[in-house]
Every structure is written in structure tokens, then in C-alpha cells.
Amino acid sequence: MQKRNDKRTPHRTSLSRVSNLEALAAYWDAHDLTDVWDLTRPVKADVRLVRRRYLVAIESDVLRGVRQLARRRKVSYGTLINRLLRERLAS
């Protein structure tokens, strides 16, 4: 992506040219987007959503068994745990 020079960028607003983050924060403390909605424009964005992961305590002997079963089924043990939980919840 090509970096734009601020002087050549016609779409910047005065808010984008603030001298520091404190000035920008002060502005947004006193305003919301509806105050400047007419200054906005549509943009394209590439958004990559990531799954949330949770830390769950599993007893070591249970995890050992899950890992062995996962190796036999040629899947990761995380995938296997999710499959087993889904199956159990569906029954």
C-alpha cells in the first residue's frame, strides 16, 4: 500500500491533523460521530475475525488420552476436544 503525503491528501479533516493524541481525545470526549457524520466517507476494510480461545483446566491423564486419540484420528487435540464437546452437547 502506498503511503500518502498529508499535504496531497484531500480527504483529511481538521481532526486528522491534530498535533497530539491528547487533543484528539479531548475532541472525542466532547463530541460523537453524529457531530461530524457529513465529513465521513465510505471505506473498504479487510477484517479478519479470529476465534476466541478459552483456558480450561484439564486433568493430565484426560489430556494424555485426548492427545492419543487425536493422533489416531489425525486431528489436533483442540479440534478433537471441540468435536467431542459438540457431540456431547447435541445428544
N, C-alpha and C positions, 0 to 999 in steps of 0.2 A: 504494500500500500504506500502510495506516495505521500510524503509529509508536506503539508501546506504551509506557506508563509502567511503569518497573521495579517500582514498588510494587503495581501492579494485575496484574502478570504472574505467575500462579500456577505456571507451568511452569519457571521459572528454578531452577537448582540453586545450591548454595553456590559451585560452581566459576565460575558465570557472574557472580558478584558480587565476584570478586577485585578488589583495588584497583589492580593494575597487571599488565602483561604478564609481568614477571619472576616474580611469584607464580604465575601460570598456567603459565608454562614450567617452574618448579620442580616444580609438582604433576605435570605430564606427564612430567618426567624420571624421576619415581619410580613412576609408575602407567601402566597402559594401559587401553584401553576396557573390557576384561573386568572391571576392578575396579568399574566403575560402570554396567555394561550394564543393570541393572534400573532405572536412572534415565533411560534413554533412551526416546524415543517416536518413532513413525513420522512422517516429514515428507514433503511433496510438494516436489519441486525441479524447476525449469526449467533443464535443462542443454543448452547449445548447444556441440556439439563443432565445432571448427574443424580444417580440414585443415592438416597441416604443410606448410610450404614449405621448399624447399631452394635454396641458392645454388649454381648450376652455371656454370662458365666456358664461354661460347660465343664462338667467333670472330666478329668483327664482320660479316664477309661472309656467314657462315652465318645469323646473326641477321637480317641485312637480307633475305635470301632467304625466311626463315621468315615475317617480317612481311609481305612482299609476297604470299606465298601465303595467309596468314591473311586479308588484306584481300580477296583474290579470293573466298575461301570464306566471308567474312563471319563469322569467328570471331576470338576473341582469339588472339594468338600463343601464349599459355600453353596454351590449350585445344588448339591445333593441335600443339604440341610433345608434349603428353600423348598425343594420338591417334596421332601418328606413332610415338612410342616404344612404345605398346601394340601397334600393328600389327606393328612390327618384332619385338617380343618374342614375339608369338603365332605368327610364321612360322618 
